[in-house]
Amino acid sequence: MIKNEITNLERLFEERTGYNFQDFYKNYKPKLTWHITKFTKNSEIAEDHVDDAFIQALLNIETYKRPDEGGAQVNTWVYKIAENIVKKSFKDNEKIPTDSLDKEMSENFNLSNIIPYDDSIKSTEEYNIFVKKSTVIKDAIFNLSEKDAKYKKVLIMREIDGMAYKEISEELNINLSTIKSQIKKGRKIVKKKVIKKIQEIDHNNE
């Protein structure tokens, strides 16, 4: 009975999202765990939260709204579920204030593509330093000049909205190799713009 229910939910998941649930879980879990580890500071706890998020997503797939229905990409939807699980955990354990997490988790989603998360981060102070760096990067992306507009668009879609390369390619009707090239060049431009500010943050916190 339970097995049949799971099979039906997985079938509905594929109908609603276009993804085989098991494949989506296998491919997206490592990336989502990486992001959630930024906030839990513990990869094992992050993995538990992520597994819970996938379970909740599967059980609640009937509530999922696709982008054409005014909703979000499925990876963003699952991230939001994981985000809520993390915030509840922090609230229950009275760790980093959840009002800070509310803003920072949404803003910093996928920014570790530009600044890798340091798995040694344990204290609130180190977390706040990471947040400052991520905010500098986000601001640099949004403030790219008109000359770099094409890089700004794809970076927002990739780094802020968490869209896959293929999704960006399809939405902009630009071939995949061009999208990858633009994102790579855009990241280089952003790195040049933020490197001094990042160094200042590190210097001020020595």
N, C-alpha and C positions, 0 to 999 in steps of 0.2 A: 504493500500500500504506500509506504513512505517513498520507496524507490520510484513508483509510478508518479507520485506527486512531484518529486524532484525532476524527473524526466519531462513532465509537462511544463514545469517552470523554466527549465532550460530551453525547451522548444519555444516558449513564449518570449524568453529573453532574446533568442535569435530573431524571432519575428519582429520584436520591437526595436532592436538595435542593429541588426544585420551582422552580429558577431556570434560565433559559437561560444557559449559561456566558458567552457573548459579552456579553449584557446585564448579567450580574452583574459581569463584569470592567470594563465601561465605567462602571457606576454606583458600584462600590465602590473601584476603584483610586485615584481622587483622594483619597478620605477616608483610605484606608489609607496612602497615600504621605504625607499630612499627618502622621499619627501617627508613622510610622517616621522621618520627618525630625527629630522631636524627639530622636531618639537618634543618628542619623548626623550631624546638623548640616549635611547636604548633600543637597539635594533630588534631584540627579541620582543619587547613590549610593542614596538611599532608593528612587527609582523602579526602579533595577536590582534591588534586593532584593525589591521588591513584585512585579515581573514574574516573578522566580524563584519566589516564593511561589505565584503563580497557576499556574505551570507544574507545580510539585510537587503542588499540590492536584489539578490535573486528572489527572496521572499516577497519583496515589494515591487517587483518588476511591472505590475499592473499600474502602478502610480507614476512610472517613468514617462516624461514628456520629451519627445524628440525635438530637435531645433525647429523643424517645420511646424511644430505644435506650440511653439513659444517656450520650449524648454532648452536644455543644454546638451552638449555632446555627452555620450555615456561615460567617458572617462572622467569628465568634470563632475558629473552626477555622483559617481562612486567616490570621487575625492571628497565631495561635500559630505557624504555619509561618513567617511573616515574622519573628516574634520570634526563633525559633531561628536563622534565617539571619543576623540582625543580631548575635546573641550570638556566633556562630561567627566572624563578621567582626571583631568587637571583640577576641575572644580571639586571633585570628591576628595582629592588628595591635597587640596589647598597649595598647589605649586604655583607656577607662573600664572598671574591673573588672567582669567578668561577674556576680559575685555580687550587685553592686548592681543591674545590669540585670535580673537574675532577678526581684527584688522590684518594682522600680520600673516595669518595662514592664507587668507584670500589673496593678498598682494604678492606674497613670495612664492606662490605655487609655480613650480617649474623654473624659478630663477637659479636653481643650483646647476642648470646647464651652463651658466656663465661663471658663477662662483661656486665651486664644489663645496658641499657641506663637510665640515671637519668632524669626524665621528668622535673626536676626543672631547667635544663640547659637553660640559656637564653643569656649569653654574648658570644662574640667571644672567649674570654680568656678561658671560661669553655669548649667551643667547642674544642679548641686546646688541652686542657688537655685530653679530651676524645679521640681525635685523637692520641695523644702520647701513651695512654694506649693501644688502639686498635692496633697500629703499633708494640708495644712490643709483643703483643699476636701473631700477624701474623708472626713476625720474629721467635718467639719461635716455632711455628708450622712448618715452613719451615726448621728450623735447628734441628729438632729432630734427634737423633742418629739412626744408622742402626738398633740397638737393638729395637727401637721403630718405625721401618719403617711402620709396618702395621697400627699403629695409625696415623702416618703422612699422609698416603694415604687417609684414611677415613676422617680425620679432614679437609684436603684440599678440598675434595669433598663436605663435609658438610658445613664447616665454610666459606670457600673462594668461592667455586663455587655455593653454595646455593642449592645443590641437596637434594632431599627428601631421607629419609631412604630407601624407597622402590626402588628408582632409583639407589642408591648406591648398594643395595643388588643385583639387576638385572645385573648391569654393571660388578660387581666383581664376580658374581655367588657365593655369600656367603649368607647363610640364614639370614633373617631379624634380629632375636634375637642376632646373633653374631655381626652383624653390630652395633646394638644399644649398645651392651656391649663394643665393641672396641672404639666407640666414647665416651662413658661415661668414660672409663679408660684413653683414650687419653686426655680428658679435664682435668682430675685430674693431669696427668703428666705435662701438660702445665701450670696449675695453680701454681703448686709447683715451676716451673722454673721462673715464672714471678712475683711472689708475692712480692719479695724484690724490684724489679724495679718499680712496681706499687706503692709501699709504698714510694719509693724515689721521684717519680713524685708528689705524694700527699704532701710529706714533703717540696719539693722545691717550691711548689705553695701555701704554707700556708701564 
